Amino acid sequence: MPQTPKTPPPTRRSLLRALGGTAALGALAGCGVPAAYVKPGDRTVPDASATDHRLAWSNWPLYIDTDDDNPNKRPTLEAFEKRTGISVDYVEDINDNDEFFGKISPSLMNRRQTDRDLIVISDYMCARYVRLGWVLEMDRNRQPHVAEHLDPLLRSPAFDPGRRFTVPYQSGITGIAYDRRRLGREIRQVSDLWASDLKGRVTLLSGVDEAFALLMQADGVDITKWTADDFHTVCDQLERQIRKRQIRRFTGNDYTKDLVSGDVLACQAYSGDVIQLQADNPDIRFVVPEEGAELWSDSLMIPNRARHQANAERLIDYYYEPEVAAELAAWVNYICPVPAAQAVLADSEDEETAALAENPLIFPDATLRKRLAVARNITAGERVEFAKRWNGIVGM
């Protein structure tokens, strides 16, 4: 779930970011911009998949397996092309959820093609696309592996019951990372971040959608049905910690640099990042707090007016074959949404690969799974108010 920071002066991108995307689009509708919502009858064009054997896929950087000797070769993707005869134009042009939203929203709101058949977006942002009617419903009859192998924990988020419009690509946990050697003790709860020996050595994530759920769980809140009062309680707590100078700063993905350098001893973090950091520093730990942690996904979607929907659905289903999912998981090291891939990795003759099957940050065990929850997303009606308060805190 990578991120990048903000820039003045006000632009359409910063307006979308500040107002929360869909809220901004609603405001713009009164200024001569077409209504953002797209009705079902306006979403499709004739599917050329049967005669045009190709598709265009936008993804995040470093989010697919590559060949050790040639980073331009992508083994699982090339195997799909060879098996199906479908050519995939794979582009790593998603660096930030809000930025990408701003990039393709003019086409989607004006009922034009985006020149993409498949995109990968974080679930909280997927909720906006689904709510605006900007993505196509998938035909599960063409996706038997998705139907069989999708992790039950991820099957029915509040924004897309039954996963009709989205399919998880990779998942992760938002928890706490810390340097055990430098800190000299364990961290078990979110409240441990507020200890005196961590004053000025803590960072939290800057994006409201990425940060709030874990902080709510520290108060015992059920994040599947949190309330506005729960949100403002967290904000009150953060303001107190800022006044005490407990929090060094709010970050995007650059929190990893602070942790590696030792400038920060503990931080809000993503599970997949920590697996990568542990390869160089085994003293860096990742903890799912005793109160629980948020399970999230980056999900595959087919944007409106995609010209190769059937080809895209076929590619999605391919990545749900356990053998393919295992190969991808071994490279990206995030939580695999295909539990059946665990047995495939365990049978590997390579010891390092087989060991990944026992890593709970790739395949959470039964005990850990009970402590994970998918948070209710911020609704369009809540977003302007919440973003205003959160941005005020992050900017303090």
C-alpha positions as CSV (number, residue, x, y, z in Angstrom):
1,M,0.0,0.0,0.0
2,P,2.6,2.6,-1.0
3,Q,2.1,6.3,-0.8
4,T,3.6,9.6,-1.8
5,P,3.2,13.1,-0.3
6,K,1.4,16.3,-1.2
7,T,2.3,19.5,-3.1
8,P,0.9,23.1,-3.3
9,P,-0.4,25.2,-5.0
10,P,-4.0,24.0,-5.2
11,T,-4.5,21.8,-8.3
12,R,-7.2,19.4,-9.3
13,R,-5.1,16.6,-7.7
14,S,-4.7,18.5,-4.4
15,L,-8.4,19.3,-4.4
16,L,-9.3,15.6,-4.9
17,R,-6.9,14.7,-2.1
18,A,-8.1,17.4,0.4
19,L,-11.8,16.7,-0.1
20,G,-11.5,12.9,-0.4
21,G,-12.0,12.3,-4.1
22,T,-15.7,11.6,-4.4
23,A,-16.6,14.6,-2.3
24,A,-14.6,16.9,-4.6
25,L,-16.2,15.4,-7.7
26,G,-19.6,16.0,-6.2
27,A,-18.7,19.7,-5.6
28,L,-17.3,20.0,-9.1
29,A,-20.6,18.7,-10.6
30,G,-22.2,22.1,-9.8
31,C,-19.5,23.9,-11.8
32,G,-20.3,22.4,-15.2
33,V,-18.6,19.1,-14.6
34,P,-20.8,16.0,-15.4
35,A,-22.3,14.0,-12.5
36,A,-19.7,11.5,-11.4
37,Y,-21.9,8.5,-10.9
38,V,-22.2,6.2,-14.0
39,K,-25.3,4.1,-14.4
40,P,-24.9,0.4,-15.3
41,G,-26.1,1.0,-18.9
42,D,-23.2,3.4,-19.5
43,R,-20.4,1.3,-18.2
44,T,-19.6,-1.2,-21.0
45,V,-18.5,-1.3,-24.6
46,P,-18.4,-4.3,-26.9
47,D,-15.8,-6.8,-25.6
48,A,-13.0,-7.4,-28.1
49,S,-11.4,-10.2,-26.2
50,A,-12.4,-13.0,-28.5
51,T,-10.6,-11.5,-31.5
52,D,-8.1,-9.1,-29.9
53,H,-5.8,-11.2,-27.6
54,R,-4.4,-8.6,-25.4
55,L,-5.0,-6.4,-22.3
56,A,-3.5,-3.4,-20.5
57,W,-2.7,-3.8,-16.8
58,S,-1.7,-0.9,-14.5
59,N,0.0,-1.9,-11.2
60,W,2.3,-0.5,-8.5
61,P,6.1,-0.7,-8.8
62,L,7.8,-3.8,-7.6
63,Y,4.5,-5.7,-7.1
64,I,5.0,-8.7,-9.3
65,D,7.7,-11.5,-9.5
66,T,10.7,-10.8,-11.6
67,D,13.6,-12.9,-12.8
68,D,16.7,-12.7,-10.5
69,D,19.0,-12.2,-13.5
70,N,16.7,-9.9,-15.5
71,P,14.3,-7.6,-13.7
72,N,12.4,-6.9,-17.0
73,K,11.3,-10.5,-17.1
74,R,8.2,-11.4,-15.1
75,P,7.9,-15.2,-15.0
76,T,4.3,-15.6,-13.9
77,L,3.0,-13.0,-16.4
78,E,5.1,-14.5,-19.2
79,A,3.8,-18.0,-18.4
80,F,0.2,-16.6,-18.7
81,E,1.0,-15.1,-22.1
82,K,2.5,-18.3,-23.4
83,R,-0.4,-20.4,-22.1
84,T,-3.2,-18.2,-23.4
85,G,-1.8,-16.3,-26.3
86,I,-2.9,-13.1,-24.6
87,S,-0.4,-10.3,-24.7
88,V,-0.2,-8.2,-21.5
89,D,0.9,-4.5,-21.6
90,Y,2.1,-4.3,-18.0
91,V,2.7,-0.8,-16.8
92,E,3.9,0.3,-13.3
93,D,2.2,3.6,-13.2
94,I,0.4,3.6,-9.9
95,N,2.5,5.3,-7.2
96,D,-0.3,6.7,-5.0
97,N,-4.0,5.9,-4.7
98,D,-5.1,9.6,-4.8
99,E,-2.8,10.5,-7.6
100,F,-4.0,7.7,-9.8
101,F,-7.6,8.5,-8.9
102,G,-6.9,12.0,-10.3
103,K,-5.2,10.6,-13.4
104,I,-8.1,8.4,-14.6
105,S,-11.2,10.1,-13.0
106,P,-11.7,12.6,-15.9
107,S,-12.1,9.7,-18.3
108,L,-14.4,7.6,-16.0
109,M,-16.7,10.5,-15.0
110,N,-17.0,11.5,-18.7
111,R,-17.8,8.0,-19.9
112,R,-14.6,7.6,-21.8
113,Q,-12.1,4.7,-22.0
114,T,-9.1,4.8,-19.7
115,D,-6.9,2.6,-22.1
116,R,-6.6,0.1,-19.2
117,D,-8.3,-3.2,-18.7
118,L,-7.1,-3.9,-15.2
119,I,-5.9,-1.8,-12.3
120,V,-4.8,-2.5,-8.7
121,I,-6.0,-0.1,-6.0
122,S,-6.1,-0.2,-2.2
123,D,-9.5,-1.3,-0.9
124,Y,-10.4,1.9,0.8
125,M,-10.0,3.6,-2.7
126,C,-11.8,0.7,-4.4
127,A,-14.8,1.7,-2.3
128,R,-15.0,5.0,-4.1
129,Y,-14.8,3.4,-7.6
130,V,-17.5,0.9,-6.7
131,R,-19.7,3.6,-5.2
132,L,-19.3,5.8,-8.3
133,G,-20.1,3.0,-10.7
134,W,-16.7,3.2,-12.3
135,V,-15.9,-0.5,-12.5
136,L,-17.4,-3.5,-14.2
137,E,-19.0,-6.4,-12.4
138,M,-17.0,-9.6,-13.0
139,D,-18.4,-12.8,-14.4
140,R,-17.4,-15.4,-11.8
141,N,-18.3,-18.2,-14.3
142,R,-15.1,-17.3,-16.0
143,Q,-13.2,-17.3,-12.7
144,P,-13.5,-20.7,-11.0
145,H,-10.2,-20.4,-9.1
146,V,-11.3,-17.1,-7.5
147,A,-14.6,-18.7,-6.4
148,E,-12.7,-21.7,-4.9
149,H,-9.6,-20.2,-3.4
150,L,-10.3,-16.6,-2.2
151,D,-9.5,-16.4,1.5
152,P,-12.8,-16.3,3.5
153,L,-11.6,-13.3,5.5
154,L,-11.6,-11.3,2.3
155,R,-14.7,-12.5,0.6
156,S,-17.2,-9.8,1.6
157,P,-16.0,-6.4,2.6
158,A,-18.6,-3.8,3.4
159,F,-17.9,-1.7,0.2
160,D,-18.3,-4.8,-2.1
161,P,-20.4,-7.5,-0.6
162,G,-19.6,-10.8,-2.3
163,R,-16.7,-9.2,-4.2
164,R,-18.7,-8.6,-7.3
165,F,-16.5,-5.8,-8.5
166,T,-13.1,-6.4,-6.9
167,V,-10.7,-9.3,-6.3
168,P,-7.8,-9.0,-3.8
169,Y,-4.4,-9.1,-5.5
170,Q,-2.3,-9.1,-2.3
171,S,-3.1,-8.3,1.3
172,G,-1.3,-7.0,4.4
173,I,-1.6,-6.1,8.0
174,T,-1.2,-2.6,9.4
175,G,0.6,-3.1,12.7
176,I,3.7,-1.9,14.6
177,A,7.3,-2.3,13.6
178,Y,10.1,-1.7,16.0
179,D,13.8,-2.3,16.5
180,R,14.1,-4.8,19.4
181,R,17.9,-4.4,19.9
182,R,17.8,-0.6,20.0
183,L,14.7,-0.3,22.1
184,G,15.7,-3.1,24.5
185,R,12.2,-4.4,25.2
186,E,9.1,-5.9,23.5
187,I,6.1,-4.0,22.2
188,R,2.8,-5.8,22.5
189,Q,0.1,-3.0,22.5
190,V,-0.5,0.3,20.7
191,S,-0.3,1.9,24.1
192,D,3.3,0.9,24.4
193,L,4.1,3.6,21.8
194,W,3.3,6.2,24.3
195,A,6.0,5.1,26.8
196,S,8.6,7.7,27.9
197,D,11.5,5.8,26.4
198,L,9.9,6.3,22.9
199,K,9.4,10.1,23.2
200,G,10.1,11.6,19.8
201,R,11.0,8.2,18.3
202,V,7.6,7.2,17.0
203,T,6.0,7.7,13.6
204,L,2.5,7.1,12.4
205,L,1.1,6.8,8.9
206,S,-0.1,10.1,7.4
207,G,-3.1,8.8,5.4
208,V,-6.3,8.8,7.4
209,D,-7.5,5.6,5.7
210,E,-4.3,3.8,6.5
211,A,-3.9,5.0,10.1
212,F,-7.2,5.2,12.0
213,A,-8.2,1.6,12.3
214,L,-5.2,0.3,14.3
215,L,-5.5,3.3,16.7
216,M,-9.2,2.5,17.2
217,Q,-8.5,-1.1,18.0
218,A,-6.3,0.0,20.8
219,D,-9.5,1.3,22.5
220,G,-11.3,-2.0,21.9
221,V,-13.4,-0.7,19.0
222,D,-14.8,-3.1,16.5
223,I,-13.4,-1.6,13.3
224,T,-16.0,-3.4,11.1
225,K,-18.6,-1.0,12.6
226,W,-16.8,2.0,14.1
227,T,-18.6,5.3,14.6
228,A,-17.8,9.0,14.2
229,D,-17.4,9.3,18.0
230,D,-14.7,6.6,17.8
231,F,-12.9,8.5,15.1
232,H,-12.9,11.8,17.1
233,T,-11.8,10.0,20.2
234,V,-8.7,8.8,18.3
235,C,-8.0,12.3,17.1
236,D,-8.3,13.7,20.6
237,Q,-5.7,11.1,21.7
238,L,-3.3,11.9,18.9
239,E,-3.5,15.7,19.7
240,R,-2.5,14.9,23.2
241,Q,0.5,12.8,22.1
242,I,1.6,15.5,19.6
243,R,1.5,18.2,22.4
244,K,3.7,15.9,24.5
245,R,6.1,15.5,21.5
246,Q,5.7,11.8,21.6
247,I,5.3,11.5,17.8
248,R,8.2,12.4,15.6
249,R,6.2,12.8,12.4
250,F,3.6,11.3,10.2
251,T,4.9,9.5,7.2
252,G,4.1,7.7,3.9
253,N,6.2,4.7,3.0
254,D,9.3,6.5,4.0
255,Y,8.9,5.3,7.5
256,T,11.2,2.4,6.7
257,K,14.1,4.8,6.3
258,D,13.6,6.2,9.8
259,L,13.4,2.7,11.3
260,V,16.5,1.5,9.5
261,S,18.6,4.6,10.5
262,G,17.5,4.4,14.1
263,D,16.0,7.8,14.1
264,V,12.7,6.0,15.0
265,L,12.5,3.0,17.3
266,A,8.8,2.1,16.7
267,C,6.3,3.0,14.0
268,Q,3.0,2.1,12.4
269,A,3.9,-0.2,9.5
270,Y,2.8,-2.6,6.9
271,S,3.6,-6.3,7.3
272,G,5.1,-6.8,3.8
273,D,7.6,-4.0,4.3
274,V,8.9,-5.5,7.5
275,I,9.6,-8.9,5.9
276,Q,11.8,-7.1,3.5
277,L,13.6,-5.1,6.2
278,Q,14.2,-8.2,8.3
279,A,16.3,-9.7,5.5
280,D,19.0,-7.0,6.4
281,N,18.2,-6.6,10.1
282,P,16.6,-9.5,12.0
283,D,16.2,-7.2,15.1
284,I,13.4,-5.4,13.3
285,R,10.2,-7.0,14.5
286,F,6.6,-6.7,13.4
287,V,3.8,-7.1,16.0
288,V,0.1,-7.5,15.7
289,P,-1.1,-5.8,18.9
290,E,-2.9,-7.8,21.4
291,E,-6.0,-5.7,20.7
292,G,-5.9,-6.7,17.0
293,A,-4.9,-5.2,13.7
294,E,-6.3,-4.2,10.4
295,L,-6.3,-6.6,7.4
296,W,-6.4,-4.7,4.1
297,S,-6.0,-5.6,0.4
298,D,-4.9,-4.1,-2.8
299,S,-7.5,-5.3,-5.2
300,L,-7.9,-5.9,-8.9
301,M,-10.6,-4.1,-10.8
302,I,-11.8,-3.7,-14.4
303,P,-12.5,0.0,-15.1
304,N,-15.6,1.0,-17.1
305,R,-15.4,0.7,-20.9
306,A,-12.5,-1.7,-20.8
307,R,-12.2,-3.3,-24.2
308,H,-10.8,-6.6,-23.0
309,Q,-13.0,-7.6,-20.0
310,A,-12.9,-11.4,-20.6
311,N,-9.1,-11.3,-21.0
312,A,-8.8,-9.4,-17.8
313,E,-11.0,-11.8,-15.9
314,R,-9.0,-14.7,-17.2
315,L,-5.8,-13.1,-16.0
316,I,-7.3,-12.5,-12.5
317,D,-8.4,-16.1,-12.3
318,Y,-4.9,-17.3,-13.4
319,Y,-3.4,-15.6,-10.3
320,Y,-5.7,-17.5,-8.1
321,E,-4.3,-20.9,-9.2
322,P,-2.4,-22.0,-6.1
323,E,0.8,-22.7,-7.9
324,V,0.8,-19.2,-9.5
325,A,-0.3,-17.5,-6.3
326,A,2.6,-19.3,-4.4
327,E,5.2,-18.1,-6.9
328,L,3.9,-14.5,-6.6
329,A,3.8,-14.7,-2.8
330,A,7.3,-15.9,-2.6
331,W,8.5,-12.8,-4.4
332,V,6.3,-10.0,-3.0
333,N,6.1,-11.3,0.6
334,Y,2.7,-9.8,1.4
335,I,-0.3,-11.8,2.7
336,C,-1.4,-14.3,0.0
337,P,-5.1,-14.1,-0.6
338,V,-5.0,-17.8,-1.7
339,P,-4.5,-20.0,1.4
340,A,-4.1,-23.1,-0.8
341,A,-0.7,-21.6,-2.0
342,Q,0.7,-22.4,1.5
343,A,0.9,-26.1,0.8
344,V,2.6,-25.4,-2.6
345,L,5.4,-23.4,-1.0
346,A,5.8,-26.0,1.8
347,D,6.5,-28.6,-0.8
348,S,9.3,-26.6,-2.4
349,E,12.7,-28.2,-2.6
350,D,14.3,-24.8,-1.9
351,E,14.6,-24.4,1.9
352,E,14.2,-20.6,1.9
353,T,11.1,-20.9,-0.2
354,A,9.6,-23.7,1.9
355,A,10.2,-21.6,5.0
356,L,7.9,-18.9,3.7
357,A,5.0,-21.3,4.1
358,E,5.5,-21.0,7.9
359,N,5.7,-17.2,7.9
360,P,2.5,-15.8,9.6
361,L,2.9,-12.5,7.8
362,I,2.4,-14.3,4.5
363,F,0.0,-17.1,5.7
364,P,-1.5,-16.0,9.1
365,D,-2.2,-18.9,11.4
366,A,-5.6,-19.6,13.0
367,T,-4.7,-17.6,16.2
368,L,-3.5,-14.6,14.3
369,R,-6.5,-14.6,12.0
370,K,-8.8,-14.2,14.9
371,R,-7.1,-10.9,15.7
372,L,-7.5,-9.5,12.2
373,A,-10.4,-7.5,10.8
374,V,-11.3,-5.6,7.7
375,A,-12.2,-2.0,8.6
376,R,-15.4,-0.3,7.6
377,N,-14.3,2.3,5.1
378,I,-15.0,6.1,5.5
379,T,-18.2,6.9,3.7
380,A,-18.6,9.8,1.2
381,G,-20.7,11.6,3.8
382,E,-18.1,11.4,6.5
383,R,-15.0,12.1,4.4
384,V,-14.9,15.9,4.2
385,E,-15.4,16.3,7.9
386,F,-12.9,13.5,8.8
387,A,-10.3,14.6,6.3
388,K,-10.4,18.2,7.5
389,R,-9.8,17.1,11.1
390,W,-7.1,14.5,10.2
391,N,-5.2,16.8,7.9
392,G,-5.1,19.4,10.7
393,I,-3.5,16.8,13.0
394,V,-1.0,15.6,10.5
395,G,0.0,19.2,9.8
396,M,0.6,20.1,13.5
